[in-house]
């Protein structure tokens, strides 16, 4: 379940840091009862960025398949073997 904290809790930096490292998801910060910010540990941020990069690559691949920008795997491997003498 997402963790939600008011912005005034950001004053206690040690608590926030600990909460970020214990949480497996971002912490949502509210201001005057409305969503304002999202914070997370560096580890979670880096993992999220890796996932986004993978999703982006998958989306690009799907577009290339739709556009017919594909190659036969056997032909490609054969060309690589010939090129590098394998």
NUBATI-720460 format. One record per atom (N, C-alpha, C, O): residue number from 0; residue in three letters; atom name; x, y, z. Coordinates in Angstrom, 1 decimal. Layout:
N
   i  aa at   east  north     up
 NUM ala CA      X      Y      Z
...
# end
This chain:
86
   i  aa at   east  north     up
   0 unk  N    0.8   -1.2    0.0
   0 unk CA    0.0    0.0    0.0
   0 unk  C    0.9    1.2    0.0
   0 unk  O    1.9    1.3    0.8
   1 unk  N    0.6    2.2   -0.8
   1 unk CA    1.5    3.4   -0.9
   1 unk  C    1.5    4.1    0.4
   1 unk  O    0.5    4.2    1.2
   2 unk  N    2.7    4.7    0.7
   2 unk CA    2.9    5.5    1.9
   2 unk  C    2.7    7.0    1.5
   2 unk  O    3.2    7.4    0.6
   3 unk  N    1.9    7.6    2.3
   3 unk CA    1.6    9.1    2.1
   3 unk  C    1.9    9.8    3.3
   3 unk  O    1.6    9.5    4.4
   4 unk  N    2.7   10.9    3.1
   4 unk CA    3.1   11.8    4.3
   4 unk  C    2.9   13.2    4.0
   4 unk  O    3.0   13.6    2.8
   5 unk  N    2.6   14.0    5.0
   5 unk CA    2.5   15.4    4.8
   5 unk  C    3.9   16.1    4.6
   5 unk  O    4.8   15.5    5.2
   6 unk  N    3.9   17.2    4.0
   6 unk CA    5.2   17.8    3.7
   6 unk  C    5.9   18.2    5.0
   6 unk  O    7.2   18.3    5.0
   7 unk  N    5.2   18.5    6.1
   7 unk CA    5.8   18.9    7.3
   7 unk  C    6.7   17.8    7.9
   7 unk  O    7.6   18.1    8.6
   8 unk  N    6.4   16.6    7.5
   8 unk CA    7.3   15.4    8.0
   8 unk  C    8.7   15.4    7.4
   8 unk  O    9.5   14.7    7.8
   9 unk  N    8.9   16.2    6.3
   9 unk CA   10.2   16.2    5.7
   9 unk  C   11.2   16.9    6.6
   9 unk  O   12.4   16.8    6.3
  10 unk  N   10.8   17.6    7.6
  10 unk CA   11.8   18.2    8.5
  10 unk  C   12.6   17.2    9.2
  10 unk  O   13.8   17.4    9.6
  11 unk  N   12.0   16.0    9.5
  11 unk CA   12.7   14.9   10.1
  11 unk  C   13.5   14.1    9.1
  11 unk  O   13.0   13.0    8.7
  12 unk  N   14.6   14.5    8.6
  12 unk CA   15.3   13.9    7.5
  12 unk  C   15.8   12.5    7.8
  12 unk  O   15.7   11.7    6.9
  13 unk  N   16.2   12.2    9.0
  13 unk CA   16.6   10.8    9.3
  13 unk  C   15.4    9.9    9.2
  13 unk  O   15.6    8.8    8.6
  14 unk  N   14.3   10.3    9.7
  14 unk CA   13.1    9.4    9.6
  14 unk  C   12.7    9.2    8.1
  14 unk  O   12.4    8.1    7.7
  15 unk  N   12.7   10.3    7.3
  15 unk CA   12.4   10.2    5.9
  15 unk  C   13.4    9.3    5.2
  15 unk  O   12.9    8.4    4.4
  16 unk  N   14.6    9.4    5.4
  16 unk CA   15.6    8.6    4.8
  16 unk  C   15.4    7.1    5.1
  16 unk  O   15.5    6.2    4.3
  17 unk  N   15.2    6.8    6.4
  17 unk CA   14.9    5.4    6.8
  17 unk  C   13.7    4.9    6.2
  17 unk  O   13.6    3.7    5.7
  18 unk  N   12.6    5.7    6.1
  18 unk CA   11.4    5.3    5.5
  18 unk  C   11.6    5.0    4.0
  18 unk  O   11.0    4.0    3.5
  19 unk  N   12.3    5.8    3.3
  19 unk CA   12.6    5.6    1.9
  19 unk  C   13.3    4.3    1.7
  19 unk  O   13.0    3.6    0.7
  20 unk  N   14.3    4.0    2.5
  20 unk CA   15.1    2.8    2.3
  20 unk  C   14.3    1.5    2.7
  20 unk  O   14.6    0.4    2.2
  21 unk  N   13.3    1.6    3.6
  21 unk CA   12.5    0.5    4.0
  21 unk  C   11.4    0.2    3.0
  21 unk  O   11.0   -0.9    2.8
  22 unk  N   11.0    1.2    2.3
  22 unk CA    9.8    1.1    1.4
  22 unk  C   10.3    0.5    0.1
  22 unk  O   11.3    0.8   -0.4
  23 unk  N    9.4   -0.4   -0.5
  23 unk CA    9.7   -1.0   -1.8
  23 unk  C    9.0   -0.2   -2.9
  23 unk  O    8.9   -0.6   -4.0
  24 unk  N    8.5    1.0   -2.5
  24 unk CA    7.8    1.8   -3.5
  24 unk  C    8.0    3.3   -3.1
  24 unk  O    8.4    3.6   -2.0
  25 unk  N    7.7    4.2   -4.0
  25 unk CA    7.9    5.6   -3.7
  25 unk  C    7.0    6.1   -2.5
  25 unk  O    5.9    5.4   -2.3
  26 unk  N    7.4    7.1   -1.9
  26 unk CA    6.6    7.7   -0.8
  26 unk  C    6.0    9.0   -1.4
  26 unk  O    6.7    9.9   -1.9
  27 unk  N    4.7    9.2   -1.2
  27 unk CA    4.0   10.3   -1.8
  27 unk  C    3.9   11.4   -0.7
  27 unk  O    3.5   11.1    0.5
  28 unk  N    4.3   12.6   -1.0
  28 unk CA    4.3   13.8   -0.1
  28 unk  C    3.1   14.7   -0.5
  28 unk  O    2.9   15.1   -1.7
  29 unk  N    2.3   15.0    0.5
  29 unk CA    1.2   15.9    0.3
  29 unk  C    1.4   17.3    0.8
  29 unk  O    2.2   17.5    1.8
  30 unk  N    0.8   18.3    0.2
  30 unk CA    0.9   19.7    0.7
  30 unk  C   -0.5   20.2    0.7
  30 unk  O   -1.2   20.2   -0.4
  31 unk  N   -1.0   20.7    1.8
  31 unk CA   -2.4   21.1    2.0
  31 unk  C   -3.4   20.1    1.5
  31 unk  O   -4.4   20.4    1.0
  32 unk  N   -3.1   18.8    1.8
  32 unk CA   -4.0   17.7    1.4
  32 unk  C   -4.0   17.3    0.0
  32 unk  O   -4.7   16.3   -0.4
  33 unk  N   -3.1   17.8   -0.8
  33 unk CA   -3.0   17.5   -2.2
  33 unk  C   -1.6   16.9   -2.5
  33 unk  O   -0.6   17.3   -1.9
  34 unk  N   -1.5   16.0   -3.5
  34 unk CA   -0.3   15.5   -3.9
  34 unk  C    0.7   16.5   -4.4
  34 unk  O    0.3   17.5   -5.1
  35 unk  N    1.9   16.5   -3.9
  35 unk CA    2.9   17.5   -4.2
  35 unk  C    4.2   16.9   -4.8
  35 unk  O    4.7   17.4   -5.8
  36 unk  N    4.8   15.9   -4.1
  36 unk CA    6.0   15.3   -4.5
  36 unk  C    6.0   13.8   -4.3
  36 unk  O    5.1   13.2   -3.7
  37 unk  N    7.0   13.1   -4.9
  37 unk CA    7.2   11.7   -4.7
  37 unk  C    8.7   11.6   -4.4
  37 unk  O    9.6   12.1   -5.1
  38 unk  N    9.0   10.8   -3.3
  38 unk CA   10.5   10.6   -3.0
  38 unk  C   10.7    9.1   -2.9
  38 unk  O    9.8    8.3   -2.6
  39 unk  N   11.9    8.7   -3.2
  39 unk CA   12.3    7.3   -3.1
  39 unk  C   13.8    7.1   -2.9
  39 unk  O   14.6    8.1   -3.1
  40 unk  N   14.3    6.0   -2.5
  40 unk CA   15.7    5.7   -2.3
  40 unk  C   16.4    5.7   -3.6
  40 unk  O   15.7    5.5   -4.7
  41 unk  N   17.7    5.9   -3.6
  41 unk CA   18.5    5.8   -4.9
  41 unk  C   18.4    4.4   -5.5
  41 unk  O   18.3    4.3   -6.7
  42 unk  N   18.4    3.4   -4.7
  42 unk CA   18.3    2.0   -5.2
  42 unk  C   17.0    1.8   -6.0
  42 unk  O   16.9    1.2   -7.0
  43 unk  N   15.9    2.3   -5.4
  43 unk CA   14.6    2.2   -6.0
  43 unk  C   14.5    3.0   -7.3
  43 unk  O   13.9    2.6   -8.3
  44 unk  N   15.1    4.2   -7.2
  44 unk CA   15.1    5.1   -8.4
  44 unk  C   15.9    4.4   -9.5
  44 unk  O   15.4    4.4  -10.7
  45 unk  N   17.1    3.9   -9.2
  45 unk CA   17.9    3.2  -10.3
  45 unk  C   17.2    2.0  -10.9
  45 unk  O   17.2    1.8  -12.1
  46 unk  N   16.5    1.2  -10.0
  46 unk CA   15.7    0.1  -10.5
  46 unk  C   14.6    0.5  -11.4
  46 unk  O   14.3   -0.1  -12.4
  47 unk  N   13.9    1.6  -11.0
  47 unk CA   12.8    2.1  -11.8
  47 unk  C   13.4    2.6  -13.2
  47 unk  O   12.7    2.4  -14.2
  48 unk  N   14.5    3.3  -13.2
  48 unk CA   15.1    3.8  -14.4
  48 unk  C   15.5    2.6  -15.4
  48 unk  O   15.3    2.7  -16.6
  49 unk  N   16.0    1.5  -14.8
  49 unk CA   16.3    0.3  -15.6
  49 unk  C   15.0   -0.2  -16.2
  49 unk  O   15.0   -0.6  -17.4
  50 unk  N   14.0   -0.3  -15.5
  50 unk CA   12.7   -0.8  -16.0
  50 unk  C   12.2    0.1  -17.1
  50 unk  O   11.8   -0.4  -18.1
  51 unk  N   12.3    1.4  -16.9
  51 unk CA   11.8    2.3  -18.0
  51 unk  C   12.6    2.1  -19.2
  51 unk  O   12.1    2.2  -20.3
  52 unk  N   13.9    1.9  -19.1
  52 unk CA   14.8    1.7  -20.3
  52 unk  C   14.4    0.4  -21.0
  52 unk  O   14.3    0.4  -22.3
  53 unk  N   14.1   -0.6  -20.3
  53 unk CA   13.7   -1.9  -20.9
  53 unk  C   12.4   -1.7  -21.6
  53 unk  O   12.2   -2.1  -22.7
  54 unk  N   11.4   -1.0  -20.9
  54 unk CA   10.1   -0.8  -21.5
  54 unk  C   10.2    0.0  -22.8
  54 unk  O    9.5   -0.2  -23.8
  55 unk  N   11.1    1.0  -22.8
  55 unk CA   11.3    1.8  -24.0
  55 unk  C   11.9    1.0  -25.1
  55 unk  O   11.5    1.2  -26.3
  56 unk  N   12.8    0.1  -24.8
  56 unk CA   13.4   -0.8  -25.8
  56 unk  C   12.4   -1.7  -26.4
  56 unk  O   12.3   -2.0  -27.6
  57 unk  N   11.5   -2.2  -25.5
  57 unk CA   10.4   -3.1  -26.0
  57 unk  C    9.5   -2.4  -26.9
  57 unk  O    9.1   -2.9  -28.0
  58 unk  N    9.1   -1.2  -26.5
  58 unk CA    8.2   -0.4  -27.4
  58 unk  C    8.9   -0.1  -28.7
  58 unk  O    8.2   -0.2  -29.8
  59 unk  N   10.1    0.3  -28.7
  59 unk CA   10.8    0.5  -30.0
  59 unk  C   10.8   -0.7  -30.9
  59 unk  O   10.6   -0.7  -32.1
  60 unk  N   11.1   -1.9  -30.2
  60 unk CA   11.1   -3.1  -31.0
  60 unk  C    9.7   -3.4  -31.6
  60 unk  O    9.6   -3.9  -32.7
  61 unk  N    8.7   -3.2  -30.8
  61 unk CA    7.3   -3.4  -31.3
  61 unk  C    7.0   -2.5  -32.5
  61 unk  O    6.4   -3.0  -33.5
  62 unk  N    7.5   -1.3  -32.5
  62 unk CA    7.3   -0.4  -33.6
  62 unk  C    8.1   -0.9  -34.8
  62 unk  O    7.6   -0.8  -36.0
  63 unk  N    9.3   -1.3  -34.6
  63 unk CA   10.1   -1.9  -35.7
  63 unk  C    9.5   -3.1  -36.3
  63 unk  O    9.5   -3.3  -37.6
  64 unk  N    8.9   -3.9  -35.5
  64 unk CA    8.2   -5.1  -36.1
  64 unk  C    7.0   -4.7  -36.9
  64 unk  O    6.8   -5.2  -38.0
  65 unk  N    6.2   -3.8  -36.4
  65 unk CA    5.0   -3.3  -37.1
  65 unk  C    5.4   -2.7  -38.5
  65 unk  O    4.8   -2.8  -39.5
  66 unk  N    6.6   -1.9  -38.5
  66 unk CA    7.0   -1.3  -39.7
  66 unk  C    7.8   -2.2  -40.6
  66 unk  O    8.2   -1.8  -41.7
  67 unk  N    8.0   -3.5  -40.2
  67 unk CA    8.7   -4.4  -41.0
  67 unk  C   10.2   -4.3  -41.0
  67 unk  O   10.9   -4.8  -41.9
  68 unk  N   10.7   -3.6  -40.0
  68 unk CA   12.2   -3.4  -39.9
  68 unk  C   12.8   -4.6  -39.1
  68 unk  O   13.4   -4.3  -38.1
  69 unk  N   12.6   -5.8  -39.7
  69 unk CA   13.2   -6.9  -39.0
  69 unk  C   14.1   -7.7  -39.9
  69 unk  O   14.1   -7.5  -41.2
  70 unk  N   15.0   -8.5  -39.4
  70 unk CA   15.9   -9.4  -40.2
  70 unk  C   15.7  -10.8  -39.8
  70 unk  O   15.3  -11.1  -38.6
  71 unk  N   16.0  -11.7  -40.7
  71 unk CA   16.0  -13.1  -40.4
  71 unk  C   17.2  -13.4  -39.5
  71 unk  O   18.3  -13.1  -39.7
  72 unk  N   16.9  -14.1  -38.4
  72 unk CA   17.9  -14.4  -37.4
  72 unk  C   19.1  -15.3  -37.9
  72 unk  O   20.2  -15.0  -37.7
  73 unk  N   18.7  -16.3  -38.7
  73 unk CA   19.7  -17.2  -39.3
  73 unk  C   20.6  -16.4  -40.2
  73 unk  O   21.9  -16.6  -40.2
  74 unk  N   20.1  -15.6  -41.1
  74 unk CA   20.9  -14.8  -42.0
  74 unk  C   21.8  -13.8  -41.2
  74 unk  O   22.9  -13.6  -41.6
  75 unk  N   21.3  -13.2  -40.2
  75 unk CA   22.1  -12.2  -39.4
  75 unk  C   23.2  -12.9  -38.7
  75 unk  O   24.3  -12.4  -38.7
  76 unk  N   22.9  -14.1  -38.1
  76 unk CA   24.0  -14.8  -37.4
  76 unk  C   25.1  -15.3  -38.4
  76 unk  O   26.3  -15.3  -38.2
  77 unk  N   24.6  -15.8  -39.6
  77 unk CA   25.5  -16.2  -40.6
  77 unk  C   26.4  -15.0  -41.1
  77 unk  O   27.6  -15.2  -41.2
  78 unk  N   25.8  -13.9  -41.3
  78 unk CA   26.6  -12.7  -41.7
  78 unk  C   27.6  -12.3  -40.6
  78 unk  O   28.8  -11.9  -40.9
  79 unk  N   27.3  -12.4  -39.3
  79 unk CA   28.2  -12.1  -38.2
  79 unk  C   29.4  -13.1  -38.2
  79 unk  O   30.5  -12.8  -38.0
  80 unk  N   29.0  -14.4  -38.4
  80 unk CA   30.1  -15.4  -38.4
  80 unk  C   31.0  -15.2  -39.6
  80 unk  O   32.3  -15.3  -39.4
  81 unk  N   30.5  -14.9  -40.7
  81 unk CA   31.4  -14.6  -41.9
  81 unk  C   32.2  -13.3  -41.7
  81 unk  O   33.4  -13.3  -42.0
  82 unk  N   31.6  -12.3  -41.1
  82 unk CA   32.3  -11.1  -40.9
  82 unk  C   33.5  -11.2  -39.9
  82 unk  O   34.6  -10.7  -40.0
  83 unk  N   33.3  -12.0  -38.8
  83 unk CA   34.3  -12.2  -37.8
  83 unk  C   35.0  -13.5  -37.8
  83 unk  O   35.8  -13.8  -36.9
  84 unk  N   34.8  -14.3  -38.8
  84 unk CA   35.5  -15.5  -39.0
  84 unk  C   35.2  -16.6  -37.9
  84 unk  O   36.1  -17.3  -37.5
  85 unk  N   34.0  -16.6  -37.5
  85 unk CA   33.6  -17.6  -36.5
  85 unk  C   33.1  -18.9  -37.1
  85 unk  O   32.7  -19.8  -36.3
# end
